Amino acid sequence: MQTRITQLFGIQYPIMQGGMHYVGKAELASAVSEAGGMGILTALTQRTPADLAAEIDRCRAMTDKPFGVNLTFLPVVNAPDYPGYVQVILDKGVPVVETAGNNPVEYLPMLKAAGVKVIHKCTAIRHALKAQAIGCDAVSVDGFECGGHPGEDDVPGLILLPLAAKALSIPFIASGGMADGRSLVAALALGADGINMGTRFVATREAPVHDRVKQAIVQAGERDTRLIMRALRNTERVLRNPAVDRIVDVELALGDDVRFEHIAEHVAGVYHRVMVEGEVESGAWSCGMVAGLIDDVPTVRDLIDRIVDEARAIATERLKAVF
Ligand SMILES: Cc1cc2nc3c(=O)[nH]c(=O)nc-3n(C[C@H](O)[C@H](O)[C@H](O)COP(=O)(O)O)c2cc1C
């Protein structure tokens, strides 16, 4: 397959794995890259820049294919050591960075000067245009159905992607709700140059998370996610569970008066408990509506091969027969 994204990243298939807290570690990123996609390590899952450097080394020992690093710019007062993480990315010669959250403009000149390809993940056309204007090489356009942070505009991919195709001149990939060959063909038809997947890659053999997390995704239907933190303007789509129901109750009761402290016990620092210890009901963790399309835990290679085969069959048989 050839699209502007396979060319930009030097990969076989236009399939990317989005940065995921506690999931985007060397085991998963290397498996995605080995299978012909673009694997991504999540910088902030590593406590320090030195830990990120070690994780990059670990990933390199598992694959000689290109992989990238996600840098999530969080809306927090005490920011992580972003300059330190960026320096490690440069020192280690990482070829691709996926930025997300706040505008990456501060770090863009350093990354660009070193030849790093920057793909910014955004949920609004105005943000995608901004990313293009400041010099990002590509964008990942995340629709409302996505796991994690869908932004505050609630525009689904079916609308966002054609708008992105009209507005942008740089390559872009479709993110949110992508699971299979149908998703890939649909994304290409809507004008995207490839797909980015989060939730689907969590439910794979190589994802370094507790099996109960994978089974929770397999069991979930398309109606089993909830939006939290809307009043804080930091909306997150998470898998429904009793802790999430409590968050939603508190948010409904307090309305615009809700503060992070009111829900912190179910949100802050829960990823270790969920992803490592498998306490999947202990708090809120990101999950997309696409869980409704996921009913198995394949290896990453089987998943990617299946997506490509299915997409090829749709394009060359089903669509050809229609036209
Ligand atoms: C468990 C989980 C953790 C995530 N953590 C991050 C993160 O730390 N940074 C980030 O930019 N995106 C994060 N995301 C979002 C994904 O990178 C991706 O954009 C999103 O999952 C796409 O939607 P999908 O789940 O429908 O495929 C996370 C998603 C999941 C499911």
The ligand as a Gaussian input file, in Angstrom:
#p B3LYP/6-31G(d) Opt

LIG

0 1
 C       -6.031000       3.390000      27.206000
 C       -5.782000       4.608000      26.346000
 C       -4.834000       5.542000      26.742000
 C       -4.570000       6.669000      25.944000
 N       -3.591000       7.555000      26.329000
 C       -3.245000       8.570000      25.484000
 C       -2.148000       9.417000      25.797000
 O       -1.497000       9.287000      26.835000
 N       -1.831000      10.397000      24.909000
 C       -2.539000      10.577000      23.741000
 O       -2.193000      11.453000      22.962000
 N       -3.587000       9.790000      23.435000
 C       -3.956000       8.792000      24.254000
 N       -4.989000       7.960000      23.918000
 C       -5.713000       8.183000      22.631000
 C       -5.163000       7.300000      21.505000
 O       -3.845000       7.624000      21.174000
 C       -6.006000       7.460000      20.214000
 O       -5.980000       8.792000      19.763000
 C       -7.456000       7.053000      20.436000
 O       -7.528000       5.906000      21.231000
 C       -8.140000       6.804000      19.095000
 O       -9.453000       6.367000      19.279000
 P       -9.875000       4.800000      19.324000
 O       -9.636000       4.382000      20.719000
 O      -11.304000       4.839000      18.935000
 O       -9.002000       4.074000      18.348000
 C       -5.297000       6.860000      24.725000
 C       -6.273000       5.918000      24.347000
 C       -6.521000       4.790000      25.131000
 C       -7.566000       3.801000      24.680000

